[in-house]
């Protein structure tokens, strides 16, 4: 698998103790390099296909790792291995890639891995995090404590690294419960009227019945129909952020940058062929098709196991009508974990940045849920500084047990200095 790694820019501990953040893009079939150049990486693409520094990268305090996965995505070309068609095989391939990465850097064994991602990575990220947890549990004699173990291969090696935690943004994790509120969310945001809501609910019922009948591909196809109906009925450019007048990266600037001749010349020593032979595409239709029977399968139970051992952050931008607040609250509220009652009763608090409400934060034991104001599906793209601050706050306090108060010291000028011009240009 092809990857890019960026070392922490301003680590607050020695490097051998500094966490590494793994970012996974969704799709299924979309490249993490899209996130690297559009969401939270160290550089963004300009209109003239040059790069500008992103001072609000997630790599300020931490190492930042982008792996193009599953096999068949981006530069991770299909060779002797086939494109996987289920989450367990996706996880196995990614686990081997992570083992190889840490094997190349044995001094980094104590650098905790923070698994993060968004959208369909609401399945990828819990799946690989659970895979790592179960592999460690097997090697250390506590696999029996997992309530939802999977059938891992018997000859699986013990992890060469430590899992720090899981963070998922605007995730698609539990198809049935999230589908069941799609029409209500769209109606509540003013995207459809009552008659259109009833039609959307009719489609929802069909999807849920297909899921319960385990007709996975048919359920996925009808799910696409539902999103298409709401998009067309509302005239929205994108349900991922209903404020936008165009979809995210509607001009495919990341594709254009990575397909430039001089960029490919730089990548050639790494075995990447010329664009004419192998163009890079943001999202692979082949991988999407291969995983079409997996899209509507839930990984919610894997999160239950993770909560018993590791901190979990689930964050959503409030203007996402596809996998946003209502969609995620629907499945989070059904999690049958030991902290269910305590989390339900816990107060939701204002998260203040620069003396303004940046979001709403709710915490109980190992679960944090954060709603970010004035953002959509791709929170760190929509407001880079806010995206950096919440990730750092959670990692420092929940994962590392360290104090953090940087959000009390930034100014509006700091926020404006790293604002993404794409967001203002393409939003209402």
N, C-alpha and C positions, 0 to 999 in steps of 0.2 A: 504494500500500500504506500502511496505517496503522501508525504507529510511536510509541513513547515513548522519549525520551532523557533520561538523568539525568547531570549532570556529576559528575566525581569529587569526593568529599567531602573527602578529605585527600590530594591528590596530592603525591608526593614529588619531582616535577620540574615545570618550567613547563608550563602546559596545552598549549602547542603541541607538546610532546614526550611528553605523557601518552597511553598507549594507550587505545583504545576497545574494550570487550568487547561483541561481538554475541552475544546468546543466542537460540537457535532451539529451539522445542519440537518434540516428535515427533508421534506419531499413527499414520499420517499424518492431517493435518487438525486438529491441536491448536494452539491459539494460544500464542504466546510471552508474551502477557499473563498466561496462567496461571502461567508461570514467574516473571513479574515480581511477582505477588502471593502466590505460594505457595512459591517455591523459593529465589530469590537476589536479588530486587529490594529496593528501599529500604524497602518497607512490606509488612506482612502484614495479612490481614483478620481482625478479631475476630469472636466469635460474634454480637455485636450489630450487625455490619456497619459498624463504624467501623474505622479503621486504626491499627496500632501500628508504630512505627519498628523496622526490622530493622537493628540496629547491626552485624550480620555480613554485610551486603550485599556483593556482588561489586563494588559501586561505591565502595568506600572509597578505593582508590588510583587507580581507572580510571573513565573514562566508561563508561556502561552503556546499551546500545542494544537495544531489543526491537522487532522488526518482525513484524507479523502476516502470515505467509506460509505456504503459497502463496496466490495469489488465491483468494478464497472463504472464507478463514479469518477468524473474528472480525469486526472492522470493515472488513477489506479486501474490500469487496463486489465481486461479479462485475459488470463493466460491459461494455464492448465487448470486453475480453479474456476468453477462456475459462479455465476451471480447467485447469491443465496436467495431463498424464497421464504424465509421465516426468521423471526427474531433470534432464536437460539443459534442458528448458523451465522447470522450477522454478528452476534456477540462473540462467537468462537473466533471468527476471523479477526475481529478487532482486538480481542484479548491477546491473540498471538502477536499482532502488530505492536501492542503495548509492551508485551514481554520483550520483544526484540528491541524496542526503543530503550527500555531500562537496562537491558543487557549491554547495550553500547555505552551506558553511563552508570556503571556499578556504584559510583560514589553518590548517586542520587537516590539510593534505595529508601532513604528517610524523607524524601520530598513527597508529601502527600499529594495524591492525584484528586483534583476536584473535577468531577464529571459534570459538564454543562451542555446545554443545547436548547433549541426552540422548535416549536411546531411539531412536525412528525418525530423530531428527536425527543418528544414527550413519550415515545416508545423506545427509540434507540438508547437514550441516556439511562432510564431506569433499568433497561435490559442489561447493558454492559456493566452498570454499577452492581446490579444483583449478581451477575456472572462473577465479578471480582470478589464480592462478598462470599458467595458460595464456595468458590475455589479456595479462598482463605479459610473458611469455616471447615472445609474438608481436611485441609492440611493441618489444622490446629485443633481438630477434634470437637468442633461444636456445630457440625452440619445438622445434627438432630434438632437444634434449636430453631431452625428455619421453618416457618409454617408453610412456605410455598416453594420448596426446592424444585429444581428442574433436573432433567436427565442429562447431566454433564458426562463427558467422556471420562472413563475410569483412569486413563493415563495422564490426566491434566496436571501440569506443573503448578507448584505453589506460586502465587504472585511474587514478583521480584520488587514490588512496591506496595505502598499502603494506600488504601482508599480513604480519602478525606471526607467526602460528602457528595451530594447530588443537588444540582440546581437546574430547574427547567422553566423556560419562559414560554407563555402562551402555548402550552403543550396540547397535543392530541394524544390522549392516554387511554381513555375508556370510551370506546365508540358509542355504546348503547346509551349511557347516561348523558353524554355530551350531545348526541344527536337529538335526544328527547327535548332539549331546551332551545334548539336552533331557531325555531320559529318565534318563540317567546322573546329571545334576545333581539332578533331583527325587528320585531314589532315594538319592543320597548325602546329601541334606539330610533324609532320613527322611519325605518327603512321600508316597511310594508304596512298596509292597512289591515283591518280585521278580516276582510274577505280573503286577502292574500295569505294572511296568517293561517286561516283554516285550510287553504290548499297546501301550504307548507307543512302543516301538521298531518295532513293526509299522507304526504310523501314520507314524513318522519315515521309514521306508523308502519308503512311498508318496509322501511329500512330496518326498524327494530325487529319486525317479524323475521326478516331475512337473517339478521344477526342471530336471533334465538334459534333459527333453523340451521345455523352454521353454513349458510350459503354465502360464503365470504366474498367472492368476486361480485356476485349480483348485488350484495349489500353495498360494496364500495362504489359500484357504478351508480346505484340510486342515490348514494350520498353525494356524489358529484352532481347528479341532477338537482338535488335539493339546493346545493350552494349556487348552482347556475340559475335556478329559478329566483332565488332571493337577490342575486346580483343583478339580473335583468329587470326584475320588478322594481328594484330601487334605483336603477341607473347608476349604481356604484362603480367606480373604477376598480376598487378592490375592497372586499370585505375585511381584509387584514388590517386596514386602517381606513375607516369610512370618511375621514376628512380629506383623503388624498384625491387629487384629480387625475393621477396616473398610478399604476401599480408600482411597487418597489422596484427600483432599477429597471424601469420600463424601456430604457434605451440600451440595456445589456452592456453597460460600461465595463463590468468586470470581465465578461466574455471578450470584449474588444481588447482590453488591456492584455490579458493573458495570451491572446492570439497574435500579438504584434511580433514582427520578425526579430527585433532585438531582444525581446523578452525570451523568445524561444531559443535564441542563440545562447543566452545566459543559462537556460535550463538544459541545453543539449548534453553537457557532460554528465548530467544525472539520468540520461537515457530517454529524455523526452524528444520525440521526433518533431519535425517541422509542422507548422500549422496545416499546410497543404495535405500532409499525410494523416494528421491526427488533430483535428480542431478540438479545442477545449469547449465544453458546453456546461453551463451552470447546473442544469438538471438533466439527468439521463432518462430518456423515455424507456430504454431497455430495462433499467433497474426498477423503474416505476411499475412496468408490466410484470416483472419477476416477483415483486412483492405485493401485487394486487390482491392476492388471497390472504395476505397477512394484515392489511391496513385496518380492518375492522375488528381484529382480535385485541382484547384488553390486556394491558400489563399492570393494571391497578394493584393486583395482589403482590407484585414484586415490590411496590412502594411500601407496602405494609411491613415486609421483612426488613427493608432498608431502614425504616423508622425505628426499628428495635435496636439498631446498632450504630447508625450514622445520622448526622444532621441533614435535613432535606429542606430546600427552599423552592417554593413554587411561586413564580411571579408572573403578573399579567399587565399588559398595557390596556388602559380602560377603553380605547376606541377600536379595539379589535372585535368585529362581529362574527368572526369565524371560530377562533379558539381563545376567546378572551375571558373576561371575568365570570360571566354567568355560566359559560360552558365549563370552565374548570371548577367553579364552586359546586357544580352539580355532582361531580365525581369525588371531589375532596370531602364533601360532607357525608359521603357513604363509606369512607375508609374505616374498616373495622380494626383499629389498632388500639393499643392499651391507653393511648392518650385521647381517644375520641371525645369522651365527655368533657375532659379538661379543655381541649382545644375549642370545642363548641361554646363553652362558657367563657373562654378567655376574651378580654376586651380587645377591640381593634383600635390601635392608637395612630394618631397622626405621626407621619415621619416628616420632620421639618428639615428643609435645606434652605439656607439663606433667608431664614425667617418666613418661609412660605411652605405650604403643605405640598410636598412632592409626592406623597403617597400615603397609603393606609397599611400599617404593619400589624400582623397578628402572630403571636408566638405562644407555643406551649411545648415544653420539653424539646423534642428533636425536630418539630415541624414549624417552619416559618412560611407564612403566606403574605405576599406583598402585592398591592395594587398600585401601579404607577399612573399618576395623573398626566394628562396631555401627551400620551404616547399610544402607539398602536402595537401591531404584532411584533415589530422589531425594535424593542425598547432601547437598546444601546445605540441604535442608529438614530432614532427619533430625538433622543436627548442624551448625547454622549457622556456628559459629566454626571448626570443622574445615574446612568447605567454603570459607570465606573464606581460611583460612591456606594450604591446599594450592594454591588458584588463584594467590594472590599469590606464593607461593614459586616456582611454576613460571614464571610470567610474568617475575618479577624475575630469576631465575637463568638459565633456558633461553632466553627470548625477548630480554631486555634485557641480559643479561650483568652483572647487578648483584648485590651481596651481599644476603642476606636471612636473618634469624635470629629473627623475631618469635615463632615458635613456642616459642622457649626462654624467653620472658619472660611469657607468659600464664599465668594461674592457673586453678584449678578454679572460683573465683568468677567469673572472666571468662566461662568456658564456660557456667556456670549462668545468668548474667545474660542471655544471648542464646538460651538453649535454647527450642525450639519446643514450647509446651504441647500442641499437637495430636499430636506424636509420642508423648508419654507417655500421653496420654488414650486413644489408639486402638491402643496396642501392648501385647503381653503382656510 
